[in-house]
């Protein structure tokens, strides 16, 4: 099996505004963030695929004083949650566009659409997520 540095193509793509994942050649499951082996069936061969970036926020947890991140806060209001992409992969994510004052309203409206927010964090492209504009959201 040829081993490549998995992080280089992933971060190079993020720097170009694209999101990559690994797709299992056996069962078709998608690994995001990317991993060499499939977590669904355990098969060892995967290949790069580009993700659409279209997703839904399915759960929401607002940060408290103990788990708040000052760097994230410098980018705007945010919360944590599970994002599920149209390709079927779900993962923990930081989602921007959520304020403590509208978190309950957002929670009651879930699932809600999100899109990628790729930013430079200390010289490295990093993918966060951002709530799409939602009609009726205060």
C-alpha positions as CSV (number, residue, x, y, z in Angstrom):
1,X,0.0,0.0,0.0
2,X,1.4,3.4,-1.0
3,X,1.2,5.9,1.9
4,X,0.8,9.6,1.1
5,X,0.8,12.4,3.5
6,X,-2.9,12.7,4.0
7,X,-2.9,16.2,5.4
8,X,-1.1,18.0,2.5
9,X,-3.8,17.4,-0.2
10,X,-6.5,18.2,2.4
11,X,-5.0,21.5,3.4
12,X,-3.9,22.5,-0.1
13,X,-7.6,22.1,-1.2
14,X,-8.9,24.1,1.7
15,X,-6.5,26.9,0.8
16,X,-8.1,26.8,-2.7
17,X,-11.6,26.9,-1.1
18,X,-12.4,23.2,-1.7
19,X,-13.2,20.5,0.8
20,X,-11.8,17.0,0.4
21,X,-12.6,13.8,2.1
22,X,-11.6,10.1,1.7
23,X,-14.1,7.6,0.1
24,X,-13.9,3.9,0.8
25,X,-13.3,1.9,-2.4
26,X,-15.1,-1.1,-0.8
27,X,-18.3,0.3,0.7
28,X,-18.4,3.9,-0.5
29,X,-18.5,5.5,3.0
30,X,-16.9,8.9,3.2
31,X,-14.4,9.9,5.9
32,X,-14.4,13.6,6.9
33,X,-12.0,14.7,8.3
34,X,-10.1,12.3,6.0
35,X,-8.5,9.1,7.3
36,X,-6.6,6.3,5.5
37,X,-8.9,3.5,6.5
38,X,-12.7,3.2,6.4
39,X,-14.4,3.6,9.8
40,X,-17.5,1.9,8.5
41,X,-16.2,-1.4,7.1
42,X,-12.5,-1.3,8.0
43,X,-11.3,-1.5,4.4
44,X,-7.8,0.0,3.8
45,X,-8.2,1.6,0.4
46,X,-9.7,5.0,0.1
47,X,-9.5,7.8,-2.5
48,X,-9.9,11.5,-2.5
49,X,-13.3,13.0,-3.3
50,X,-14.4,16.6,-3.2
51,X,-17.4,17.4,-1.0
52,X,-20.2,19.8,-2.0
53,X,-20.0,21.8,1.2
54,X,-23.8,21.7,1.4
55,X,-24.9,20.6,4.9
56,X,-27.4,20.8,7.7
57,X,-26.8,21.7,11.3
58,X,-28.6,19.0,13.2
59,X,-27.6,19.6,16.8
60,X,-26.5,22.7,18.7
61,X,-24.5,23.4,21.9
62,X,-23.7,26.9,22.9
63,X,-20.2,27.5,24.3
64,X,-19.9,28.3,28.0
65,X,-17.2,30.3,29.7
66,X,-15.2,27.1,30.2
67,X,-15.2,26.0,26.6
68,X,-15.3,29.3,24.8
69,X,-12.5,29.9,22.3
70,X,-11.2,33.5,22.1
71,X,-9.8,33.0,18.6
72,X,-13.2,31.7,17.3
73,X,-14.9,34.7,19.0
74,X,-12.7,37.1,17.0
75,X,-14.4,35.7,13.9
76,X,-17.9,36.3,15.2
77,X,-20.6,34.6,17.3
78,X,-20.6,30.8,17.1
79,X,-21.8,27.5,18.7
80,X,-20.8,23.9,18.4
81,X,-22.9,21.2,16.8
82,X,-23.2,18.3,14.4
83,X,-23.1,19.1,10.7
84,X,-24.3,16.5,8.2
85,X,-23.3,17.0,4.6
86,X,-25.4,15.9,1.6
87,X,-22.8,13.2,1.0
88,X,-24.0,11.6,4.2
89,X,-21.0,12.3,6.5
90,X,-21.7,13.8,9.9
91,X,-19.1,15.4,12.3
92,X,-18.6,17.8,15.2
93,X,-18.1,21.4,14.0
94,X,-17.8,25.0,15.0
95,X,-20.7,26.9,13.4
96,X,-20.7,30.7,13.1
97,X,-23.8,33.0,12.9
98,X,-25.3,31.7,16.2
99,X,-25.7,34.1,19.1
100,X,-26.8,33.2,22.7
101,X,-29.8,35.4,22.2
102,X,-31.1,33.4,19.1
103,X,-29.7,29.9,20.1
104,X,-33.1,28.7,21.5
105,X,-34.9,29.8,18.3
106,X,-32.3,28.1,16.2
107,X,-32.5,24.9,18.3
108,X,-36.3,24.8,17.7
109,X,-35.8,25.2,13.9
110,X,-33.2,22.5,13.4
111,X,-32.1,21.1,11.1
112,X,-30.9,24.3,9.3
113,X,-28.6,24.7,6.3
114,X,-24.9,25.6,6.7
115,X,-22.1,26.3,4.3
116,X,-18.3,26.2,4.7
117,X,-16.3,29.1,6.2
118,X,-12.7,28.6,5.3
119,X,-10.3,30.9,7.1
120,X,-6.6,31.3,7.7
121,X,-5.8,30.3,11.2
122,X,-2.2,30.9,12.1
123,X,-1.0,30.3,8.5
124,X,-3.1,27.2,7.9
125,X,-6.4,27.0,6.1
126,X,-9.1,25.9,8.5
127,X,-12.7,24.9,7.7
128,X,-15.5,26.1,10.0
129,X,-19.2,26.2,9.1
130,X,-21.6,29.1,9.0
131,X,-25.4,29.2,9.3
132,X,-27.1,30.1,6.0
133,X,-29.5,33.1,6.1
134,X,-32.8,31.8,7.5
135,X,-36.1,33.6,7.1
136,X,-37.6,34.5,10.4
137,X,-34.5,34.1,12.4
138,X,-33.8,37.0,14.8
